[in-house]
Amino acid sequence: MIDIVMNDRGATMIKAIKDCTHIRIVVILLILASFLGLGNARQGVDAHPLNNGYSQLVVQPDGVDYELFIPEYSLQKYDDNRDGSLSAEEIRAHTGDLESDVKSNIRLLQEMTPMDCSLESIRKTDKETIPGLTLQLRYTGKQSVSGFTIEYGLLFDREDPNHLNFALILDGDDTDQTIFDSAHRSYRFEPLNPTSLTKTLWKYFMLGIEHILLGFDHLLFLFSLLLVAARYRDMLKIVTAFTVAHSITLLLASLGFINVNPVWVESAIALSICYVAVENIVSGKHAMRWLLTFMFGLVHGLGFAGALAEIGLPRNYFVGSLLTFNAGVEVGQLAIVFVVLPFLLWLRKWKWHRTVIIIGSALIFIRAFWWVLERTGLIPGGG
């Protein structure tokens, strides 16, 4: 009789464990489906910050056509009624001020001589769901364009120290890119020394490393997954699953086979961190964590693709640059893993390791949930 009771209890426990597993899988699938099935939302932040600007310079024999995008977020000084948006009347009223500001802070120099700049047009546009102004500028020099220096100092010193501007330079078949920030305000373009295959691939490899090292949400997700790993084998499975998954969606999105609203991608990335943090707290079994990593890694790959779309890929070395960018992401990721690995393995031997995991996961959840609120527009977020 006792044996029968024990068997019934064991069967009940096994059924409960299976039910929990089913619930976990359903929750994961719902999070993955949410960003694919939902429509437009307010602008996200962090991976697609509100203060990113974009420049496209097309070199002509007698000058440079410069298309400049500036987000509204960085132009609040022209918002007279403080409603958070620039109206047509406000744009017209401040066109002269804006033109003067741009001419003073964005210069193209030939032989250290500034080229003449004129504002051809200004219009209100969106880029990656971010509202802003697109200015069409024309730079002309006293001689044919054979090379020039870009000096970009817009917004850094007063309005927005965290402003970034992603610049793409096109000169026939020659393509070059750079990023301007408060610490890097000058760039020399030399069309007579076109970007070679080796230089281009190396540049995108380094951009991949830079993106993962500065992608705090991706790193926090990976750290949350590894926090409960008990063996090298478990960590290897997690890192491999993440690598394979985000490589798949990065390639598909960059090649144009997938196109998802970046707001929902960034929100889903934050939700993935929340889910892992909660699972770290409430569950002590993580045998299938590699599968969880793979499913959420597909979403993170779309985030990598969004960042790469902001930078732009050169037409002549498109596939090679895409692959080396992904390789840079992997190298940066492995470097981080090797740094934190000794600490995580040491933590497993400490008698208070479970308490540390719970506290750490709770803090991770709070930060990730704050990202969710920011990226869905429920609370205002900074760049």
C-alpha positions as CSV (number, residue, x, y, z in Angstrom):
1,M,0.0,0.0,0.0
2,I,2.8,2.3,0.8
3,D,4.5,1.6,-2.5
4,I,1.3,2.5,-4.4
5,V,1.1,5.8,-2.6
6,M,4.7,6.6,-3.3
7,N,4.3,5.7,-7.0
8,D,1.3,7.9,-7.3
9,R,3.2,10.8,-5.8
10,G,6.1,10.2,-8.1
11,A,3.8,10.1,-11.1
12,T,2.2,13.4,-10.0
13,M,5.6,15.0,-9.7
14,I,6.7,13.9,-13.1
15,K,3.5,15.2,-14.6
16,A,4.0,18.6,-12.9
17,I,7.6,18.8,-14.2
18,K,6.4,18.1,-17.7
19,D,3.6,20.7,-17.4
20,C,6.2,23.3,-16.3
21,T,8.3,22.4,-19.3
22,H,5.4,22.9,-21.6
23,I,4.5,26.2,-20.0
24,R,8.1,27.4,-20.5
25,I,8.1,26.5,-24.2
26,V,4.8,28.2,-24.7
27,V,6.0,31.4,-23.0
28,I,9.2,31.5,-25.2
29,L,7.2,31.0,-28.3
30,L,4.8,33.8,-27.4
31,I,7.7,36.2,-26.8
32,L,9.2,35.2,-30.2
33,A,5.8,35.6,-31.9
34,S,5.1,39.0,-30.4
35,F,7.7,41.0,-32.3
36,L,6.9,39.2,-35.6
37,G,3.1,39.7,-35.5
38,L,2.7,43.1,-34.1
39,G,2.6,46.3,-36.1
40,N,4.1,49.7,-35.5
41,A,5.0,51.1,-32.2
42,R,6.7,54.1,-30.8
43,Q,10.4,54.5,-31.4
44,G,12.8,52.3,-29.5
45,V,16.1,53.3,-27.9
46,D,19.5,51.8,-27.1
47,A,20.3,49.7,-30.1
48,H,18.6,52.3,-32.3
49,P,19.1,55.4,-30.3
50,L,17.0,58.5,-31.0
51,N,20.1,60.7,-31.5
52,N,21.8,58.9,-34.3
53,G,22.4,60.9,-37.5
54,Y,23.3,59.7,-40.9
55,S,25.3,61.2,-43.8
56,Q,25.6,60.1,-47.4
57,L,28.2,61.9,-49.5
58,V,28.2,61.4,-53.3
59,V,31.3,62.7,-54.9
60,Q,30.8,64.5,-58.2
61,P,33.6,66.0,-60.5
62,D,32.8,69.5,-59.4
63,G,31.6,69.0,-55.8
64,V,30.0,66.8,-53.2
65,D,26.3,66.2,-52.8
66,Y,25.7,65.7,-49.0
67,E,22.5,64.3,-47.7
68,L,22.3,64.8,-43.9
69,F,19.7,63.2,-41.6
70,I,19.4,64.7,-38.1
71,P,16.8,63.2,-35.6
72,E,14.2,65.5,-34.1
73,Y,15.5,64.4,-30.7
74,S,18.7,66.4,-31.3
75,L,16.9,69.5,-32.6
76,Q,14.7,70.3,-29.6
77,K,16.1,73.9,-29.4
78,Y,14.0,74.6,-32.5
79,D,10.8,73.2,-30.9
80,D,9.2,76.5,-29.9
81,N,6.0,75.1,-28.5
82,R,7.8,72.2,-26.7
83,D,5.5,69.5,-28.0
84,G,8.3,67.2,-28.9
85,S,7.9,67.5,-32.7
86,L,9.0,70.1,-35.3
87,S,6.1,71.5,-37.2
88,A,6.4,72.9,-40.8
89,E,6.1,76.4,-39.3
90,E,8.9,75.8,-36.8
91,I,11.1,74.4,-39.6
92,R,10.5,77.4,-41.8
93,A,11.1,79.9,-38.9
94,H,14.4,78.3,-38.1
95,T,15.7,77.3,-41.5
96,G,18.3,80.1,-41.4
97,D,19.5,79.2,-37.9
98,L,19.7,75.5,-38.9
99,E,21.6,76.3,-42.1
100,S,24.1,78.5,-40.2
101,D,24.6,75.8,-37.6
102,V,25.2,73.1,-40.2
103,K,27.6,75.3,-42.2
104,S,29.6,76.2,-39.1
105,N,29.9,72.6,-37.8
106,I,30.2,70.5,-40.9
107,R,33.0,71.5,-43.2
108,L,34.6,69.8,-46.2
109,L,38.2,70.9,-46.8
110,Q,40.4,70.6,-49.9
111,E,44.0,71.3,-49.3
112,M,43.0,72.7,-45.9
113,T,40.6,75.2,-47.7
114,P,36.9,74.9,-46.8
115,M,34.6,74.2,-49.7
116,D,31.6,76.4,-50.2
117,C,28.4,75.0,-48.8
118,S,24.8,75.7,-49.8
119,L,21.5,74.3,-48.5
120,E,19.5,72.9,-51.4
121,S,16.5,71.6,-49.5
122,I,15.2,70.6,-46.1
123,R,12.4,68.2,-45.5
124,K,10.9,66.2,-42.6
125,T,11.5,62.4,-42.9
126,D,11.8,59.2,-40.9
127,K,14.8,56.9,-40.8
128,E,14.4,53.5,-39.1
129,T,11.1,54.8,-37.6
130,I,13.0,57.8,-36.1
131,P,11.5,61.2,-37.1
132,G,13.9,63.9,-38.2
133,L,15.0,66.3,-40.8
134,T,16.9,65.5,-44.0
135,L,19.0,68.3,-45.4
136,Q,20.4,68.3,-48.9
137,L,23.7,70.1,-49.0
138,R,26.0,71.0,-51.9
139,Y,29.7,71.5,-51.4
140,T,31.8,73.0,-54.2
141,G,35.5,73.8,-54.3
142,K,37.8,75.8,-56.4
143,Q,39.2,72.7,-58.1
144,S,37.9,69.3,-59.1
145,V,37.3,66.9,-56.2
146,S,40.2,64.5,-55.7
147,G,40.1,64.1,-52.0
148,F,38.8,66.0,-49.0
149,T,38.7,66.1,-45.2
150,I,35.3,66.0,-43.4
151,E,35.1,68.0,-40.2
152,Y,32.0,67.1,-38.3
153,G,31.2,68.9,-35.0
154,L,27.4,69.2,-35.1
155,L,25.6,68.9,-31.8
156,F,28.5,67.5,-29.8
157,D,29.4,70.5,-27.6
158,R,26.0,71.8,-26.6
159,E,22.8,70.0,-27.7
160,D,23.9,66.3,-27.6
161,P,27.3,65.1,-26.5
162,N,26.3,61.5,-27.2
163,H,25.3,62.2,-30.8
164,L,26.7,59.8,-33.4
165,N,26.7,60.3,-37.2
166,F,27.2,57.3,-39.5
167,A,28.7,58.5,-42.8
168,L,28.7,56.7,-46.1
169,I,30.9,58.2,-48.9
170,L,30.3,57.1,-52.5
171,D,32.7,58.0,-55.4
172,G,31.8,55.9,-58.4
173,D,32.7,52.3,-57.5
174,D,34.7,53.5,-54.5
175,T,32.9,53.2,-51.1
176,D,34.0,54.3,-47.7
177,Q,32.4,54.7,-44.3
178,T,33.2,56.3,-41.0
179,I,31.4,57.2,-37.7
180,F,31.6,60.6,-36.1
181,D,31.3,61.1,-32.4
182,S,32.5,63.7,-29.8
183,A,35.9,62.1,-29.8
184,H,36.3,61.5,-33.6
185,R,35.3,64.7,-35.5
186,S,37.5,64.5,-38.6
187,Y,38.0,62.0,-41.4
188,R,40.1,62.1,-44.5
189,F,38.7,60.6,-47.7
190,E,41.2,59.7,-50.4
191,P,39.5,58.4,-53.7
192,L,42.9,57.8,-55.3
193,N,43.6,55.2,-52.6
194,P,40.3,53.3,-52.8
195,T,39.3,50.9,-50.1
196,S,40.8,47.6,-50.9
197,L,39.2,44.2,-50.1
198,T,41.6,43.6,-47.2
199,K,41.0,47.0,-45.7
200,T,37.3,46.7,-46.0
201,L,37.0,43.3,-44.5
202,W,39.3,44.3,-41.6
203,K,37.2,47.4,-41.0
204,Y,33.9,45.3,-40.8
205,F,35.6,42.7,-38.6
206,M,36.6,45.4,-36.1
207,L,33.1,47.0,-36.3
208,G,31.7,43.6,-35.4
209,I,33.9,43.3,-32.3
210,E,33.0,46.9,-31.4
211,H,29.3,46.3,-31.7
212,I,29.3,43.2,-29.4
213,L,31.5,44.9,-26.8
214,L,29.2,48.0,-26.8
215,G,26.0,45.9,-27.1
216,F,25.2,45.8,-23.4
217,D,21.8,44.1,-23.9
218,H,23.4,41.2,-25.9
219,L,26.2,40.8,-23.3
220,L,23.7,40.9,-20.5
221,F,21.6,38.2,-22.2
222,L,24.7,36.0,-22.7
223,F,25.8,36.5,-19.1
224,S,22.4,35.6,-17.7
225,L,22.5,32.4,-19.7
226,L,26.0,31.4,-18.5
227,L,25.3,32.4,-14.9
228,V,23.7,29.0,-14.1
229,A,26.0,26.9,-16.3
230,A,27.8,24.3,-14.2
231,R,30.2,22.8,-16.7
232,Y,32.4,23.7,-19.6
233,R,30.2,21.5,-21.8
234,D,27.1,23.5,-20.8
235,M,28.8,26.8,-21.6
236,L,30.0,25.5,-24.9
237,K,26.5,24.5,-25.9
238,I,25.1,27.9,-24.9
239,V,27.7,29.9,-26.8
240,T,27.4,27.7,-29.9
241,A,23.6,27.9,-29.9
242,F,23.8,31.7,-29.6
243,T,26.4,31.9,-32.4
244,V,24.5,29.7,-34.8
245,A,21.1,31.3,-34.2
246,H,22.1,35.0,-34.5
247,S,24.3,34.2,-37.5
248,I,21.2,32.8,-39.3
249,T,19.0,35.8,-38.8
250,L,21.8,38.3,-39.3
251,L,22.5,36.9,-42.7
252,L,18.9,36.5,-43.7
253,A,18.0,40.1,-42.6
254,S,21.0,41.7,-44.2
255,L,20.3,39.9,-47.5
256,G,16.7,41.2,-47.4
257,F,14.8,38.0,-46.7
258,I,13.6,39.2,-43.3
259,N,12.3,42.7,-42.5
260,V,11.0,43.3,-39.0
261,N,10.1,46.5,-37.2
262,P,13.2,47.4,-35.2
263,V,11.1,48.6,-32.3
264,W,9.8,45.1,-31.8
265,V,13.2,43.5,-32.3
266,E,14.7,45.7,-29.5
267,S,11.7,45.1,-27.2
268,A,11.9,41.3,-27.8
269,I,15.6,41.4,-27.0
270,A,14.9,43.1,-23.7
271,L,12.1,40.6,-23.0
272,S,14.4,37.7,-23.7
273,I,16.7,39.0,-20.9
274,C,13.8,39.3,-18.5
275,Y,12.7,35.7,-19.2
276,V,16.1,34.2,-18.7
277,A,16.6,36.2,-15.4
278,V,13.2,35.0,-14.1
279,E,14.1,31.4,-15.0
280,N,17.4,31.7,-13.2
281,I,15.5,32.6,-10.1
282,V,12.5,30.2,-10.1
283,S,14.1,27.1,-11.7
284,G,17.0,25.0,-10.7
285,K,17.0,22.8,-13.8
286,H,18.6,24.2,-17.1
287,A,19.3,21.1,-19.1
288,M,17.7,22.5,-22.2
289,R,19.2,26.0,-21.9
290,W,21.0,25.6,-25.2
291,L,17.6,25.4,-26.9
292,L,16.3,28.5,-25.1
293,T,19.5,30.3,-26.2
294,F,19.0,29.3,-29.8
295,M,15.4,30.5,-30.0
296,F,16.2,33.9,-28.4
297,G,19.4,34.1,-30.4
298,L,17.4,34.3,-33.6
299,V,15.9,37.6,-32.2
300,H,19.3,39.0,-31.2
301,G,20.6,38.3,-34.8
302,L,17.9,40.7,-36.1
303,G,19.3,43.3,-33.6
304,F,22.8,42.8,-35.1
305,A,21.4,43.2,-38.6
306,G,19.7,46.5,-37.6
307,A,23.0,47.8,-36.3
308,L,24.8,46.7,-39.5
309,A,22.0,48.4,-41.6
310,E,22.8,51.7,-39.8
311,I,26.5,51.4,-40.7
312,G,25.8,50.3,-44.3
313,L,27.5,47.7,-46.4
314,P,29.7,48.5,-49.4
315,R,28.2,47.4,-52.7
316,N,31.5,46.0,-54.1
317,Y,32.4,43.9,-51.0
318,F,28.8,43.2,-49.7
319,V,29.0,39.5,-48.8
320,G,32.6,39.6,-47.5
321,S,31.9,42.6,-45.3
322,L,28.7,40.9,-43.9
323,L,30.6,37.7,-43.1
324,T,33.6,39.5,-41.5
325,F,31.2,41.7,-39.4
326,N,29.6,38.5,-38.1
327,A,33.1,37.0,-37.5
328,G,34.0,40.1,-35.5
329,V,30.8,39.7,-33.4
330,E,31.8,36.0,-32.6
331,V,35.4,37.0,-31.7
332,G,34.2,39.7,-29.4
333,Q,31.7,37.4,-27.8
334,L,34.3,34.7,-27.2
335,A,36.6,37.2,-25.6
336,I,33.9,38.2,-23.2
337,V,33.2,34.6,-22.4
338,F,36.8,33.8,-21.6
339,V,37.0,36.8,-19.3
340,V,33.9,35.9,-17.2
341,L,34.4,32.1,-17.4
342,P,36.8,31.8,-14.4
343,F,34.5,33.9,-12.3
344,L,31.5,31.8,-13.2
345,L,33.2,28.5,-12.5
346,W,34.6,29.8,-9.2
347,L,31.1,31.0,-8.2
348,R,29.8,27.4,-8.7
349,K,32.1,26.2,-5.9
350,W,31.0,28.9,-3.4
351,K,28.4,27.8,-0.9
352,W,26.4,31.0,-1.4
353,H,26.4,30.7,-5.2
354,R,22.6,30.2,-5.4
355,T,22.0,33.4,-3.4
356,V,24.3,35.3,-5.7
357,I,22.6,34.0,-8.8
358,I,19.2,35.0,-7.4
359,I,20.3,38.5,-6.5
360,G,22.2,39.0,-9.7
361,S,19.3,37.7,-11.8
362,A,16.9,40.1,-10.0
363,L,19.1,43.1,-10.8
364,I,19.4,41.9,-14.4
365,F,15.6,41.6,-14.6
366,I,15.1,45.2,-13.3
367,R,17.5,46.6,-15.9
368,A,16.1,44.6,-18.8
369,F,12.5,45.4,-17.8
370,W,13.4,49.1,-17.8
371,W,14.7,48.6,-21.4
372,V,11.3,47.1,-22.3
373,L,9.4,50.1,-21.0
374,E,11.8,52.5,-22.8
375,R,11.8,50.6,-26.1
376,T,8.0,50.3,-26.2
377,G,7.6,54.0,-25.5
378,L,5.8,53.5,-22.1
379,I,8.4,55.7,-20.5
380,P,10.8,58.3,-22.1
381,G,14.3,57.0,-22.8
382,G,17.5,58.7,-23.6
383,G,20.0,57.9,-26.4
